[in-house]
Amino acid sequence: MERQIAREAVRWLAAGMDAERLHHRPTARFAKVMTSEIRTPSRWLLGVALPRWGRGHLDYESGVLGSNGERCAVCAEVVADKFTARQCGSSARHLGPPGHR
């Protein structure tokens, strides 16, 4: 697993990502989870912390352009749509099945 993690880091560096940004990615993602949720740290690093979440542009990640911090309007809309769908789905569940309202 250690070799896989090293290969993944080297791959991003070779693709042009600077070391500071590569360090920031897992640090920022680690801040958003409870340590008790991470059962296998090496698998978490490979599956969550190191992969890039974003479109084809190297500077784009997780809905934000790293160079200017600008949020992507398309990604914001997708997040809003998912939120609305969850809200609608949870409301329907609270009402119960059709015919039992």
Secondary structure, 3 states (H helix, E strand, C coil): CHHHHHHHHHHHHHCCCCHHHHHHHHHHHHCCCCHHHCCCHHHHHHHHHCCCCCCCCCCEECCEECCCCCECHHHHHHHHHHHHHHHHHHHHHHHCCCCCC
